Amino acid sequence: MNILKSLAVKDVEEATRAIPVIDFSPALGAGPGDTSALEAVAHRVRHASETVGFFYLAGHGVPDEIVERAFAASRELHALPVDEKMRLRLNENNIGYLPVNQSIQKASTVHKATRPNYNESFFISHDRAADHPDVVAGTPLRGRNQWPDGHADMRAAMVTYFKTLQAVGEGMLPVLARALGMPAGHFAPFFAGEAHVNLRFLHYPPQDVSDAEQFGQGPHTDNSFITILARMDVPGLAVRLPSGEWLAPPLIPGTFLVNLGNMMKRWSNDRFLSTPHAVLNESGTDRYSIAFFYSPVPAAVIECLPSCVGPDDPPRYPPAVYRDLVLEFYNANYFHRQGYVG
């Protein structure tokens, strides 16, 4: 039996309460001198981040129609003929189309993956022009998006969603900084000048659930700073709680599901959790989700925050350049990478 089923929570109602709904609107709408609203939201985020590593983001201000258009764009992309999608195949910057069974959670310390991930994905990042300095220089992780011809509305919907979620991420940075006991502006410089953002449009076809080792997305932790996830009403996601049990978090309209990634875990010296999660699409129908991976600029140096270390809690990680960490992760998980070591 698949571990998501064999280790499923016994009391779903009680377990669901472990992932709180946090209204960010007081903090996002607060003026420069209004610290009380920021601190109140940061307090709730701190508790969620230390105990479960997930929370529902409410009060984000994103109109429903922007999310709906993004999902419509994803369905349009994934409905294209295979040969047309393959012309957009994922490149060395991890931008473009990833076919089914072309990635594996090899870097995962959660569960030993023996099967590739049974999903197809379309990745975009900042919509850079051909004369963008990083494009001209061939800077790693700073390439151009790949788009199919004749789908202008699809492209516009995806780019709009990207820019909208980027603004949400930027608005969350002061809350996350205060949640870690740092000045509200601490994280902003690490994300200035086109932060490393991957927007992943995921399609999970119905899968054979008789194979206990086949997942839509194998058990893993994200390599991001934070991930902001949009879902539709087809279930499939499972989150591993601190108890070791797996919970299928319910869909709550008007919210995004946020989880912390390995970069936040590293920055916080393991104070904040990067919680394992996985996908098993046993619905018998197609499942779509949109993951917004928000991380610092590639040149950022990530080292344990002074608020998270002390005489009895020394740094558990050496300082590291984010570019090196993310390329190592890509090389371990994606078959197309020149550095993939399968």
N, C-alpha and C positions, 0 to 999 in steps of 0.2 A: 504493500500500500504506500502511496505517495506520502512523504513526511508531513505535508501540509494537512493531510487528512488524519494520519495516525496520531499526530501531535496537536490536533485541533483543540481549541479551548473548550472546556466543559460548560462553563457558564458564560454564554455569549453576551448576555445583557450586562453582567458585571464587568467583563473584560472590555467591552466597548467604552465604558466610562473612563478607562485608562487613557484614552486619546481625547484630550479636551478640545472644545471649540473655543477659539480665542478671537475676540473682536479687536482688530487692529485699528478700527476707525478713530478712536480717541488719540492714538499716537500718530497716525498718518495725517490727521487734521490739526494736530497741535501746533501752536505758534512757537517761535524761538524761545520764549520765556516760560512756556508751559511745560515744566518738567514732571509735574505730578501725573499727567496722563501717560507720558512715556514710561515712567517708573512703574505704574500700575500694570501696564501691558508687559513690560520686561519681566516683572515678577512672575507672571503666569507662564511666560515663555521659558524662564529659567527652570521652573518646576517641571514643565513638560519635557524639556531638553535633558534634564538630569534623570528623569524616571522612565521615559518611554522613547524619546527621540522622534516622536511624531506629534503633530497637532493639526487641527482643522483651522485654516485661515479664513476668517469671516471679516466683513467690513473692509474688504480690499478695494472696493470701488470699480471693479472691472464689470462693464455692462454684459449681460447675458448674451447679447447678440454677437459680441466679439468672440466669445467662447464658441457659440454655435457655428459661426462662420468658419472658425478654425477647424472644427470637427468636420464640417462639410468639405473643406479643402483637403483634409486628410483622406476622407473617403474617395474624393476625386482622384487624388494622387495614387492611392493604392489600387484603384480600379483600372489604371492605365495598363495597356498590354505589357507583358514582361519585357519584351525587347526594348520598349521605349523607356521603361524604368532602368533597365541595365545600362542604358547610355548615360545615366546619371549616377553610376555606381560609386559608392563611398570611396573617397580619395585619401591621401596621406594626411589631410587636415581633418579627417573624420566628418566630412560634409558630403551629403548625397544620400543615395539609396543603398540600404543594406538588405539583401535578400534573406529569405528564411534559411535557417541552419548555417549562418555565416558568422556567428559569434558564439562564445561560450564563456561561462563565468569561471574561467580558470584562475583568476586572481582571488576568487572568493575563499575566505577562511571559514565560511559558514557551513558549506556542504560541498563535497567533492563532486564536481560536475563530470558526468560521463556522456552527456548528450548536448549537442548545440541547442541554442535557444530557438524555440519554434515561434518566431515572430518575424515580420518584416518591418523595417523602419525607414523613415526619411528624416535626415538631419539637416537643419539649417543653422547658420550663425548670423553675425552682423551682415547685412546685405551690402557688401563692399563693392565699389566700382572698380573697373579694370585698372584705373590709374591710382588707386589707393596705395600709399607708400609701402605698406606691408605686402600687398599683392605684387607690386613691382619688384620688391626685394626678395620675394619668395620666403618670407618669414614663417617659420613653423607655427601651425595652429592659427594662422591669420589669413586664410585663403578666402576665395569667393564662394558664394552659394551656387548650386547647380539647379537649373530650372528647366522643365519641359517646355517646348515651344507651344504657343497657342493657349496658354492657361493663365492669362493675366490676372483674372479675378482670384484664382487659387493662390497665386503668388502674393497678391495684395493682402488677402486674408491672413496668410501665414506671417508676413512681415508685420502687419498690424498687431497680431497677437504677440509676436516676439517683442516689439517695442513696448507694448502695454505691460507685459510681464517683467520686462527689464525695469520699468518704472516702479512696479510693485517691489521687486527685489531691492532696488535702491532705497525705497521707503522703509524696508524692513531692517536695513543695516544699523540705524541708531538703536533700535529695540534690541537687536542681537548683541550689540556692543555693551549696552547697559546690563543686559541679562548676564553678561560675563564680567561685570564689574569694571568695565573700561569706559573711558569718555565716549559720549554718544557719537562723536565724529571719528572714532578710531579706525573703523574699517573702510571708510570712504576712499582714502588714497589708494588702497589695494585694488579697488574696482574702477578707478578713474581711467579714461582713455581706452574704452572698449574692453570691458571685462571678458574673461573667457566664458562664453555662454553657448551652450548647445541646446537647441530646441528639437526634441525628438517626437515625431509623429508615429505612433506605434499601431500596428495592426496585428492582432492575434487571431489567426484562423482557428476554427474548431480543431481540437487535437485529440489524438488517441490517448485516452486516460488509462488504458490498461497497462501502459508502460510506466512503472512507478518512478523511473528516472527521467522521464520527459517532462520538461516544463516549458511554458510560454516564455518565461524568463526565470532562470535558475536562481536559487537562494543566493543573495549577495548583499553587500552594502554599496551605496553610491560613492563615487570618488569626488563628488562635488562639495561645495561649501554648504549649499542647501539645494533641495529639489522641490519644485512646486508642481504638483500633479493635478491635472484635470481628467476626470473620468466621466463616462456615460453609465447607463443603468445596467450594463452587462457585467456581472461580477467576475472575479478572477484574482484580484490582488489579495495577498496574505502577508501579514506583518508578524514577525516573531517577537513576542512580548518578553520581558525580563524573566518570566517564569519558564521560558523555553517553549511555551505553547504558541500555536499560530492562530491569529485572528484575522478574519475577513472584515476589514473596517467598512461599515455601511456608507452608502453615498448620502451626503447631506447637501441638499440643493443650496446653491449660492455660496458654497465654500470651495476652496482648494485644499488638498491634503498636502501638508508640508513635512518633509523629513530632513534631518541633518545628515550630512555626508562625511566622508573620511577627512576632508580638509578641516571641517569644524571640529571633529574629534581630535585631530592633531593640534590645531590652534589652542584648544581648550585643555590640552594635556589629559585627555580622556574624561574630562568632567562632563562634557556633553556627549550624548550617545549617537553613534551612527548605527542605526538599527537595521538588522537584516529583514529583507522582504523578498517576495517572489510572486510569480504569476502562474496560475494553472487555469487554462480556459476549458472548463468542462461543460460550458453552457450549451454546446451544440450549434452556436451561431458565432458570427464575427464579433470580436471585441476591439474597441479602439480606446486609446488613452493618449494624452499629450504630456510629456515630461519636460519641464523647463529646468535645466541644470545650470545653476548660477554659481560661478567661481571667480576668483581674482584674476587679474591680468597674468599672462604666462611668466613674466619676469618677477612676480611677487615672491618675496622670501617669507616662508611660513615658519614661524618659530613659536614655541609655547608662550602664551601671554603671561605677563608678570602677575596678573591677578589670579592665575591658575597654578602657580608654582610657589614653593616655600621651602623652608628648611627640612620639613618632613615630607615634602612632595616635590622632588626635583623634576626637571624636564624629562619626559619619557621619549622624546623625539629630538633628534638634532635639527638645526635649521636646514631647510631644503627649499630649492627653487620650485615653484609650482609647475613650471614647464616640464621639469624632469620627472616629477611625480605623475603627471597626467600621461606623458608619453610612455612611461613604464606600464601604466594601467592599460592603455590602448594596445600596446604590443602583446600583452598577456591575454587579451580578450577578443580581438578582432582578427579574423583569418586573413584579411587583405593587407594587413600591415607588413611592411618589409622586415620589421623586427620581430614578427610573431614567432614565438617558440612553442610550437604545438607538441 
